[in-house]
Amino acid sequence: MDFSYSEEQRMLTDSLRRVIADHWSFAQRRERQRAGVMDVGCWRNLAGLGVAGLLVPQEYGGFGETPATMLAVHRELGRGLVSEPVIPSAVMAVTLLAHGQNEALKAQWLAAHAEGDAVLALAWQEEGERYATRALCTHVEPVDGGLRLDGRKILVWHAQSAQAMIVSALIDGEMALVLVPRDAPGLTIADYPTFDGARAATLTFEGVRLEAGQLIARGAEAHALLTLALDYGVTALCAHACGAMEALTETTIQYLKTRKQFGQPLANFQVLQHRLADMVIQQEMALSVTYVAVVGLGEDDVARRSRLVSMSKVEVAAAARFVGESAVQLHGGMGVTDELEVGDFFKRLTYADILLGDTNFHLQRMQDLGN
């Protein structure tokens, strides 16, 4: 696959970089973090550039773009530490819905998402189960021609900003995926910040009544859809981390060029040059392996696709930790203060290892999937 940008991709990334520079400065990001709610204007800015409809099929008003374009977009979003719900909503939820068979839900939610009028969240994790995809404590059962949902989900990424949640549950002993509107009676959302400046929530479902048409899939189809959505999300997260590493390395280089010690810039010291070189190498290796994940998304063999994605996540997480820690060390004591955005990048890169499956999880998944 050729990963050199097409003219359209170049124009899109250039536009994104300009918008991010105008609306995602250090001060603006911090202000939105203090507010604790999604900035609707910023979400619409991203939607106006096509980010919200990037993976939405054309028949529902989107662009139906490839994973290669997704990589380019999320690399730019990572450079700007954009914390809006692009990955959970525009990547994971959209991918899941778009590949499902519920045409009514697709027509309603994908079209709204492409216009920037909807945000979706994916709720699949439960207490004590870490990253397991099979629900154990959340159940849905047929009741009076509809459905009743009971249970609890944790660490639901950007749930507070969503108009609806895609929830995994058990129905008659097999996996099911249902779409739950935010205003459904019996749904409680406990929102909280994550340490990288984003938001997550715990969802509690107590007798939530749903229409039968809100069942997205069940059985093997539900498992396949959730796995596909997570693989897309992990790949987008890897691209996001690559962009953050690039920006952090550039920031560190500029700092060492201007900060002086013993009458000369720190960049003149050979040992620091070697560390910078190592940072660049790790950053480039992470980008290369993210290309592998993008290629993997096009695999017909599901096991091979997931292996390539997990392999990429492990390598990118290691590179992200090295680049983040090196940048903090090269900035000295200032690197961990709240006054510099170096710490913000470090937190995001550290969180990238934990989010959507940590290194141990993905190593185990690679082993379970075999060679």
Long-range contacts (C-beta under 8 A, 24 or more apart in sequence): 1-68, 1-291, 1-294, 1-295, 1-298, 3-68, 3-71, 3-291, 3-294, 5-72, 9-68, 9-69, 9-72, 12-49, 12-50, 12-69, 12-72, 12-73, 13-72, 13-73, 13-75, 13-76, 15-49, 16-49, 16-51, 16-73, 16-76, 16-77, 17-76, 17-79, 17-80, 19-45, 19-46, 19-49, 20-76, 20-77, 20-79, 20-80, 20-82, 21-80, 24-80, 24-81, 24-82, 26-341, 26-344, 29-81, 29-83, 29-197, 29-341, 29-344, 32-83, 33-83, 33-193, 33-197, 36-191, 36-193, 36-199, 37-160, 37-161, 38-84, 38-85, 38-119, 38-158, 38-160, 38-161, 38-199, 39-84, 42-84, 43-84, 43-85, 43-116, 43-119, 44-116, 46-82, 46-84, 46-86, 46-116, 47-114, 47-115, 47-116, 48-116, 51-77, 51-86, 51-90, 52-86, 52-89, 52-90, 52-113, 52-114, 52-115, 52-116, 53-90, 53-113, 53-114, 53-115, 53-116, 54-90, 55-90, 55-91, 55-94, 55-95, 55-98, 55-232, 56-94, 56-98, 56-110, 56-111, 56-113, 56-114, 57-98, 57-110, 60-98, 60-106, 60-107, 60-110, 60-111, 60-114, 61-110, 61-111, 61-114, 61-115, 62-94, 62-110, 62-113, 62-114, 67-232, 67-235, 67-294, 67-297, 67-298, 68-294, 70-232, 70-235, 70-236, 70-239, 70-294, 71-235, 71-236, 71-239, 71-290, 71-291, 71-294, 72-239, 73-239, 74-236, 74-237, 74-239, 74-240, 74-243, 75-239, 75-240, 75-242, 75-243, 75-246, 75-287, 76-243, 77-240, 77-243, 78-239, 78-240, 78-241, 78-242, 78-243, 78-244, 78-245, 78-246, 78-247, 78-348, 79-243, 79-244, 79-246, 79-247, 80-243, 80-247, 81-197, 81-244, 81-247, 81-341, 81-344, 81-345, 81-348, 83-196, 83-197, 83-198, 83-199, 84-158, 84-161, 85-119, 85-121, 85-157, 85-158, 85-161, 85-162, 86-236, 87-157, 87-233, 87-236, 87-237, 87-240, 88-120, 88-121, 88-122, 88-157, 88-158, 88-233, 89-113, 89-119, 89-120, 89-121, 89-158, 89-162, 91-229, 91-232, 91-233, 91-236, 92-122, 92-229, 92-230, 92-232, 92-233, 93-120, 93-121, 93-122, 93-166, 93-229, 94-120, 95-228, 95-229, 95-232, 95-233, 96-122, 96-166, 96-177, 96-216, 96-225, 96-226, 96-228, 96-229, 97-166, 97-216, 99-225, 99-228, 100-177, 100-216, 100-217, 100-221, 100-225, 101-217, 101-221, 102-213, 102-215, 102-216, 102-217, 104-213, 105-179, 105-213, 105-214, 105-216, 109-164, 109-179, 118-163, 118-164, 119-158, 119-161, 119-162, 119-163, 120-162, 120-163, 120-164, 120-165, 120-166, 121-156, 121-157, 121-158, 121-159, 121-161, 121-162, 121-164, 121-165, 121-166, 122-156, 122-157, 122-165, 122-166, 122-229, 122-233, 123-153, 123-156, 123-159, 123-165, 123-166, 123-167, 123-168, 123-203, 124-153, 124-167, 124-168, 124-226, 124-230, 125-153, 125-154, 125-155, 125-156, 126-151, 126-152, 126-153, 126-154, 127-152, 127-154, 130-361, 131-356, 131-357, 131-358, 131-361, 133-168, 133-223, 133-226, 133-227, 133-230, 134-168, 134-175, 134-223, 135-168, 135-169, 135-170, 135-175, 136-170, 138-167, 138-168, 138-169, 138-170, 138-205, 139-169, 139-170, 139-171, 140-169, 140-170, 140-171, 140-176, 140-178, 140-210, 140-215, 141-171, 141-172, 142-171, 142-212, 143-209, 145-212, 146-209, 146-210, 146-211, 146-212, 147-178, 147-209, 147-210, 147-211, 147-212, 147-214, 147-215, 148-207, 148-208, 148-209, 148-210, 149-178, 149-180, 149-186, 149-205, 149-207, 149-208, 149-209, 149-210, 150-205, 150-206, 150-207, 150-208, 151-204, 151-205, 152-202, 152-203, 152-204, 152-205, 153-202, 153-203, 153-205, 154-202, 154-203, 155-200, 155-202, 156-200, 156-201, 156-202, 156-203, 157-198, 157-199, 157-200, 157-355, 158-198, 158-199, 158-200, 159-189, 159-191, 159-199, 159-200, 159-201, 159-203, 160-189, 160-191, 160-199, 160-201, 161-199, 165-203, 166-216, 167-203, 167-205, 168-222, 168-226, 171-218, 174-218, 174-219, 174-222, 175-218, 175-219, 175-222, 175-223, 175-226, 176-215, 176-216, 176-217, 176-218, 176-219, 176-222, 177-215, 177-216, 177-217, 177-218, 177-222, 177-225, 177-226, 178-210, 178-214, 178-215, 178-216, 179-210, 179-214, 179-216, 180-205, 180-208, 180-210, 180-214, 184-208, 184-209, 184-210, 185-209, 194-351, 195-347, 195-351, 196-344, 196-347, 196-348, 196-350, 196-351, 197-344, 197-347, 197-348, 198-351, 224-302, 227-302, 227-306, 230-356, 230-357, 231-296, 231-297, 231-305, 231-306, 231-309, 232-297, 233-356, 234-293, 234-309, 234-310, 234-312, 234-313, 234-356, 234-357, 235-290, 235-293, 235-294, 235-296, 235-297, 235-309, 235-312, 237-313, 237-352, 237-355, 237-356, 238-286, 238-289, 238-290, 238-293, 238-312, 238-313, 238-316, 238-352, 239-290, 240-352, 241-286, 241-316, 241-317, 241-319, 241-320, 241-348, 241-349, 241-352, 242-283, 242-286, 242-287, 242-290, 242-316, 244-320, 244-345, 244-348, 244-349, 244-352, 245-279, 245-282, 245-283, 245-286, 245-319, 245-320, 245-323, 245-324, 245-349, 246-283, 247-345, 248-323, 248-324, 248-327, 248-342, 248-345, 248-346, 248-349, 249-276, 249-279, 249-280, 249-283, 249-323, 249-327, 251-327, 251-341, 251-342, 251-345, 252-276, 252-279, 252-326, 252-327, 252-330, 252-331, 252-342, 255-330, 255-331, 256-330, 266-330, 272-330, 275-326, 275-329, 275-330, 276-330, 278-322, 278-326, 279-322, 279-323, 279-326, 279-327, 282-318, 282-319, 282-322, 282-323, 283-319, 283-323, 285-315, 285-319, 286-315, 286-316, 286-319, 286-320, 289-315, 289-316, 290-316, 303-369, 303-370, 306-365, 306-369, 307-365, 307-366, 307-369, 310-357, 310-362, 310-363, 310-365, 310-366, 310-369, 311-362, 311-366, 313-356, 313-357, 313-359, 313-362, 314-359, 314-362, 314-363, 314-366, 316-352, 317-352, 317-353, 317-358, 317-359, 318-359, 320-349, 320-350, 320-352, 320-353, 321-349, 321-350, 321-353, 323-349, 324-349, 324-350
